[in-house]
């Protein structure tokens, strides 16, 4: 199971907003510069994050983006699932009813346990946890 570039960059985008949460709105241009990611690519990602209800935007000269909730109330799992979809190691875990072998499958338990473990890790970490890690590493040279 690999996280795509969209997922990695999206998590960095949300972390940037979390680090700057107390400062109010942040422009996409500023995020793009800090993260060294194309602003055009971030525009595509921000649409998905906005649709999922994780971020909100304000238009205008003083506009920008911010999180809809405090970083402590947003999990890494929420962010990644909004960009990547559900984290399941094989499709049949999610779509059990469509698998003709599901009633006889002895390996489904393995796939379910792997998926559950991954989701448990992702849902146990909040954006505030990542902000704390960021701040402990003094931010300036830390790659987010």
Contact map, one row per residue, 1 for C-alpha under 8 A:
111000000000000000000000000000000000000000000000000000000000000000000000000000000000000010000000000000000000000000000000000000000000000000000000
111100000000000000000000000000000000000000000000000000000000000000000000000000000000000000000000000000000000000000000000000000000000000000000000
111111110000000000000000000000000000000000000000000000000000000000000000000000000001000000000000000000000000000000000000000000000000000000000000
011111110000000000000000000000000000000000000000000000000000000000000000000000000001000000000000000000000000000000000000000000000000000000000000
001111111000000000000000000000000000000000000000000000000000000000000000000000000000000000000000000000000000000000000000000000000000000000000000
001111111100000000000000000000000000000000001000000000000000000000000000000000000011000000000000000000000000000000000000000000000000000000000000
001111111110000000000000000000000000000000000000000000000000000000000000000000010011000000000000000000000000000000000000000000000000000000000000
001111111111000000000000000000000000000000000000000000000000000000000000000000000000000000000000000000000000000000000000000000000000000000000000
000011111111100000000000000000000000100001000000000000000000000000000000000000000000000000000000000000000000000000000000000000000000000000000000
000001111111110000000000000000000000000001001100000000000000000000000000000000110010000000000000000000000000000000000000000000000000000000000000
000000111111111000000000000000000000000000000000000000000000000000000000000100110000000000000000000000000000000000000000000000000000000000000000
000000011111111100000000000000000010000000000000000000000000000000000000000000000000000000000000000000000000000000000000000000000000000000000001
000000001111111110000000000000100010000001000000000000000000000000000000000000000000000000000000000000000000000000000000000000000000000000000000
000000000111111111000000000000000000000000000000000000000000000000100000000000100000000000000000000000000000000000000000000000100000000000000000
000000000011111111100000000000000000000000000000000000000000000000000000000000000000000000000000000000000000000000000000000000100110000000000001
000000000001111111110000000000100000000000000000000000000000000000000000000000000000000000000000000000000000000000000000000000000000000000000001
000000000000111111111000010000000000000000000000000000000000000011100000000000000000000000000000000000000000000000000000000000000000000000000000
000000000000011111111000000000000000000000000000000000000000000000100110000000000000000000000000000000000000000000000000000000110010000000000000
000000000000001111111100000000000000000000000000000000000000000000000000000000000000000000000000000000000000000000000000000000000010000000000000
000000000000000111111111010000000000000000000000000000000000000000000000000000000000000000000000000000000000000000000000000000000000000000000000
000000000000000011111111100000000000000000000000000000000000000001100110000000000000000000000000000000000000000000000000000000000000000000000000
000000000000000000111111000000000000000000000000000000000000000000000000000000000000000000000000000000000000000000000000000000000000000000000000
000000000000000000011111110000000000000000000000000000000000000000000000000000000000000000000000000000000000000000000000000000000000000000000000
000000000000000000011111110000000000000000000000000000000000000001000000000000000000000000000000000000000000000000000000000000000000000000000000
000000000000000000001011111000000000000000000000000000000100011111000000000000000000000000000000000000000000000000000000000000000000000000000000
000000000000000010010011111101100000000000000000000000000000001111000000000000000000000000000000000000000000000000000000000000000000000000000000
000000000000000000000000111111100000000000000000000000000000001110000000000000000000000000000000000000000000000000000000000000000000000000000000
000000000000000000000000011111110000001001100000000000000000000110000000000000000000000000000000000000000000000000000000000000000000000000000000
000000000000000000000000001111111000001000000000000000000000000000000000000000000000000000000000000000000000000000000000000000000000000000000000
000000000000000000000000011111111100000000000000000000000000000000000000000000000000000000000000000000000000000000000000000000000000000000000000
000000000000100100000000011111111110000000000000000000000000000000000000000000000000000000000000000000000000000000000000000000000000000000000000
000000000000000000000000000111111111111001000000000000000000000000000000000000000000000000000000000000000000000000000000000000000000000000000000
000000000000000000000000000011111111100000000000000000000000000000000000000000000000000000000000000000000000000000000000000000000000000000000000
000000000000000000000000000001111111000000000000000000000000000000000000000000000000000000000000000000000000000000000000000000000000000000000000
000000000001100000000000000000111111100000000000000000000000000000000000000000000000000000000000000000000000000000000000000000000000000000000001
000000000000000000000000000000011111110000000000000000000000000000000000000000000000000000000000000000000000000000000000000000000000000000000000
000000001000000000000000000000011011111011000000000000000000000000000000000000000000000000000000000000000000000000000000000000000000000000000000
000000000000000000000000000000010001111111000000000000000000000000000000000000000000000000000000000000000000000000000000000000000000000000000000
000000000000000000000000000110010000111111100000000000000000000000000000000000000000000000000000000000000000000000000000000000000000000000000000
000000000000000000000000000000000000011111110000000000000000000000000000000000000000000000000000000000000000000000000000000000000000000000000000
000000000000000000000000000000000000111111111000000000000000000000000000000000000000000000000000000000000000000000000000000000000000000000000000
000000001100100000000000000100010000111111111100000000000000000000000000000000000000000000000000000000000000000000000000000000000000000000000000
000000000000000000000000000100000000001111111110000000000000000000000000000000000000000000000000000000000000000000000000000000000000000000000000
000000000000000000000000000000000000000111111111000000000000000000000000000000000000000000000000000000000000000000000000000000000000000000000000
000001000100000000000000000000000000000011111111100000000000000000000000000000000010000000000000000000000000000000000000000000000000000000000000
000000000100000000000000000000000000000001111111110000100000000000000000000000000000000000000000000000000000000000000000000000000000000000000000
000000000000000000000000000000000000000000111111111000000000000000000000000000000000000000000000000000000000000000000000000000000000000000000000
000000000000000000000000000000000000000000011111111100000000000000000000000000000110000000000000000000000000000000000000000000000000000000000000
000000000000000000000000000000000000000000001111111111100000000000000000000000100110000000000000000000000000000000000000000000000000000000000000
000000000000000000000000000000000000000000000111111111111000000000000000000000000000000000000000000000000000000000000000000000000000000000000000
000000000000000000000000000000000000000000000011111111000000000000000000000000000000000000000000000000000000000000000000000000000000000000000000
000000000000000000000000000000000000000000000001111111100000000000000000000000000100000000000000000000000000000000000000000000000000000000000000
000000000000000000000000000000000000000000000000111111110000000000010000000000000000000000000000000000000000000000000000000000000000000000000000
000000000000000000000000000000000000000000000000111111110000000000111000010000100000000000000000000000000000000000000000000000000000000000000000
000000000000000000000000000000000000000000000100110111111000000011110000000000000000000000000000000000000000000000000000000000000000000000000000
000000000000000000000000000000000000000000000000010011111100000011110000000000000000000000000000000000000000000000000000000000000000000000000000
000000000000000000000000000000000000000000000000010000111110001111000000000000000000000000000000000000000000000000000000000000000000000000000000
000000000000000000000000100000000000000000000000000000011111001110000000000000000000000000000000000000000000000000000000000000000000000000000000
000000000000000000000000000000000000000000000000000000001111111100000000000000000000000000000000000000000000000000000000000000000000000000000000
000000000000000000000000000000000000000000000000000000000111111100000000000000000000000000000000000000000000000000000000000000000000000000000000
000000000000000000000000000000000000000000000000000000000011111000000000000000000000000000000000000000000000000000000000000000000000000000000000
000000000000000000000000100000000000000000000000000000000011111100000000000000000000000000000000000000000000000000000000000000000000000000000000
000000000000000000000000111000000000000000000000000000001111111110000000000000000000000000000000000000000000000000000000000000000000000000000000
000000000000000000000000111100000000000000000000000000001111011111000000000000000000000000000000000000000000000000000000000000000000000000000000
000000000000000010000000111100000000000000000000000000111100001111100000000000000000000000000000000000000000000000000000000000000000000000000000
000000000000000010001001110000000000000000000000000000111000000111110000000000000000000000000000000000000000000000000000000000000000000000000000
000000000000010011001000000000000000000000000000000001110000000011111110000000000000000000000000000000000000000000000000000000000000000000000000
000000000000000000000000000000000000000000000000000011110000000001111100000000000000000000000000000000000000000000000000000000000000000000000000
000000000000000000000000000000000000000000000000000001000000000000111110110000000000000000000000000000000000000000000000000000000000000000000000
000000000000000001001000000000000000000000000000000000000000000000111111110000000000000000000000000000000000000000000000000000000000000000000000
000000000000000001001000000000000000000000000000000000000000000000101111110000000000000000000000000000000000000000000000000001110000000000000000
000000000000000000000000000000000000000000000000000000000000000000000111111000000000000000000000000000000000000000000000000001111000000000000000
000000000000000000000000000000000000000000000000000000000000000000001111111000000000000000000000000000000000000000000000000001110000000000000000
000000000000000000000000000000000000000000000000000001000000000000001111111101100000000000000000000000000000000000000000000001110000000000000000
000000000000000000000000000000000000000000000000000000000000000000000001111111100000000000000000000000000000000000000000011111100000000000000000
000000000010000000000000000000000000000000000000000000000000000000000000011111110000000000000000000000000000000000000000011111100000000000000000
000000000000000000000000000000000000000000000000000000000000000000000000001111111000000000000000000000000000000000000010011010000000000000000000
000000000000000000000000000000000000000000000000000000000000000000000000011111111100000000000000000000000000000000000000001000000000000000000000
000000000110010000000000000000000000000000000000100001000000000000000000011111111110000000000000000000000000000000000000000000000000000000000000
000000100110000000000000000000000000000000000000000000000000000000000000000111111111100000000000000000000000000000000000000000000000000000000000
000000000000000000000000000000000000000000000000000000000000000000000000000011111111111000000000000000000000000000000000000000000000000000000000
000000000000000000000000000000000000000000000001100100000000000000000000000001111111100000000000000000000000000000000000000000000000000000000000
000001100100000000000000000000000000000000001001100000000000000000000000000000111111100000000000000000000000000000000000000000000000000000000000
001101100000000000000000000000000000000000000000000000000000000000000000000000011111111000000000000000000000000000000000000000000000000000000000
000000000000000000000000000000000000000000000000000000000000000000000000000000011111111000000000000000000000000000000000000000000000000000000000
000000000000000000000000000000000000000000000000000000000000000000000000000000001001111100000000000000000000000000000000000000000000000000000000
000000000000000000000000000000000000000000000000000000000000000000000000000000001001111110000000000000000000000000100110000000000000000000000000
000000000000000000000000000000000000000000000000000000000000000000000000000000000000011111101100000000000000001101100000000000000000000000000000
100000000000000000000000000000000000000000000000000000000000000000000000000000000000001111101000000000000000001101100000000000000000000000000000
000000000000000000000000000000000000000000000000000000000000000000000000000000000000000111111100000000000000001000000000000000000000000000000000
000000000000000000000000000000000000000000000000000000000000000000000000000000000000000111111110000000000000000000000000000000000000000000000000
000000000000000000000000000000000000000000000000000000000000000000000000000000000000000001111111011001000001000000000000000000000000000000000000
000000000000000000000000000000000000000000000000000000000000000000000000000000000000000111111111000000000001001100000000000000000000000000000000
000000000000000000000000000000000000000000000000000000000000000000000000000000000000000101111111000000000000000000000000000000000000000000000000
000000000000000000000000000000000000000000000000000000000000000000000000000000000000000000111111111000000000000000000000000000000000000000000000
000000000000000000000000000000000000000000000000000000000000000000000000000000000000000000011111111001000000000000000000000000000000000000000000
000000000000000000000000000000000000000000000000000000000000000000000000000000000000000000000011111101000000000000000000000000000000000000000000
000000000000000000000000000000000000000000000000000000000000000000000000000000000000000000010011111100000000000000000000000000000000000000000000
000000000000000000000000000000000000000000000000000000000000000000000000000000000000000000010011111111000000000000000000000000000000000000000000
000000000000000000000000000000000000000000000000000000000000000000000000000000000000000000000000111111100000000000000000000000000000000000000000
000000000000000000000000000000000000000000000000000000000000000000000000000000000000000000000000001111111000000000000000000000000000000000000000
000000000000000000000000000000000000000000000000000000000000000000000000000000000000000000010001101111111001000000000000000000000000000000000000
000000000000000000000000000000000000000000000000000000000000000000000000000000000000000000000000000111111000000000000000000000000000000000000000
000000000000000000000000000000000000000000000000000000000000000000000000000000000000000000000000000011111100000000000000000000000000000000000000
000000000000000000000000000000000000000000000000000000000000000000000000000000000000000000000000000011111111000000000000000000000000000000000000
000000000000000000000000000000000000000000000000000000000000000000000000000000000000000000000000000000011111100000000000000000000000000000000000
000000000000000000000000000000000000000000000000000000000000000000000000000000000000000000000000000000001111111000000000000000000000000000000000
000000000000000000000000000000000000000000000000000000000000000000000000000000000000000000011000000001001111111100000000000000000000000000000000
000000000000000000000000000000000000000000000000000000000000000000000000000000000000000000000000000000000111111110000000000000000000000000000000
000000000000000000000000000000000000000000000000000000000000000000000000000000000000000000000000000000000011111111000000000000000000000000000000
000000000000000000000000000000000000000000000000000000000000000000000000000000000000000111001000000000000011111111100000000000000000000000000000
000000000000000000000000000000000000000000000000000000000000000000000000000000000000000110001000000000000001111111110000000000000000000000000000
000000000000000000000000000000000000000000000000000000000000000000000000000000000000000000000000000000000000111111111000000000000000000000000000
000000000000000000000000000000000000000000000000000000000000000000000000000000000000000110000000000000000000011111111100000000000000000000000000
000000000000000000000000000000000000000000000000000000000000000000000000000000000000001110000000000000000000001111111110000000000000000000000000
000000000000000000000000000000000000000000000000000000000000000000000000000000000000000000000000000000000000000111111111000000000000000000000000
000000000000000000000000000000000000000000000000000000000000000000000000000000000000000000000000000000000000000011111111100000000000000000000000
000000000000000000000000000000000000000000000000000000000000000000000000000000000000001000000000000000000000000001111111110000000000000000000000
000000000000000000000000000000000000000000000000000000000000000000000000000010000000001000000000000000000000000000111111111000000000000000000000
000000000000000000000000000000000000000000000000000000000000000000000000000000000000000000000000000000000000000000011111111100000000000000000000
000000000000000000000000000000000000000000000000000000000000000000000000000000000000000000000000000000000000000000001111111110000000000000000000
000000000000000000000000000000000000000000000000000000000000000000000000001110000000000000000000000000000000000000000111111110000000000000000000
000000000000000000000000000000000000000000000000000000000000000000000000001111000000000000000000000000000000000000000011111111000000000000000000
000000000000000000000000000000000000000000000000000000000000000000000000001100000000000000000000000000000000000000000001111111000000000000000000
000000000000000000000000000000000000000000000000000000000000000000000000001110000000000000000000000000000000000000000000111111101100000000000000
000000000000000000000000000000000000000000000000000000000000000000000011111100000000000000000000000000000000000000000000001111111100000000000000
000000000000011001000000000000000000000000000000000000000000000000000011111100000000000000000000000000000000000000000000000011111110000000000000
000000000000000001000000000000000000000000000000000000000000000000000011110000000000000000000000000000000000000000000000000001111111000000000000
000000000000000000000000000000000000000000000000000000000000000000000001000000000000000000000000000000000000000000000000000011111111100000000000
000000000000001000000000000000000000000000000000000000000000000000000000000000000000000000000000000000000000000000000000000011111111110000000000
000000000000001001100000000000000000000000000000000000000000000000000000000000000000000000000000000000000000000000000000000000111111111000000000
000000000000000000000000000000000000000000000000000000000000000000000000000000000000000000000000000000000000000000000000000000011111111100000000
000000000000000000000000000000000000000000000000000000000000000000000000000000000000000000000000000000000000000000000000000000001111111110000000
000000000000000000000000000000000000000000000000000000000000000000000000000000000000000000000000000000000000000000000000000000000111111111100101
000000000000000000000000000000000000000000000000000000000000000000000000000000000000000000000000000000000000000000000000000000000011111111100000
000000000000000000000000000000000000000000000000000000000000000000000000000000000000000000000000000000000000000000000000000000000001111111100000
000000000000000000000000000000000000000000000000000000000000000000000000000000000000000000000000000000000000000000000000000000000000111111101100
000000000000000000000000000000000000000000000000000000000000000000000000000000000000000000000000000000000000000000000000000000000000011111111100
000000000000000000000000000000000000000000000000000000000000000000000000000000000000000000000000000000000000000000000000000000000000011111111110
000000000000000000000000000000000000000000000000000000000000000000000000000000000000000000000000000000000000000000000000000000000000000001111100
000000000000000000000000000000000000000000000000000000000000000000000000000000000000000000000000000000000000000000000000000000000000000011111110
000000000000000000000000000000000000000000000000000000000000000000000000000000000000000000000000000000000000000000000000000000000000010011111111
000000000000000000000000000000000000000000000000000000000000000000000000000000000000000000000000000000000000000000000000000000000000000000101111
000000000001001100000000000000000010000000000000000000000000000000000000000000000000000000000000000000000000000000000000000000000000010000000111
